[in-house]
Amino acid sequence: TAGITQINDSVAQIDQTTKDNVEIANESAIISSTVSDIANNILEDVKKKRF
C-alpha cells in the first residue's frame, strides 16, 4: 500500500498547487485591473494638460 500512499500524496500536492495557482491568477487579475485604472487616470489627466 506504499504505492497508494505515494499516489495520494502526489494528488494532494497537485491539488494544493492548483489552489495556489488559482490564488495567484486572482491576485494577478486584481493587479492588472488596478494598473489599468491607474493608466486610464494618467491618460485622462494628460488629456487635460496643455504643453
MODELLER restraints for C-alpha pairs under 7 A, 6 or more apart:
rsr = mdl.restraints
at = mdl.atoms
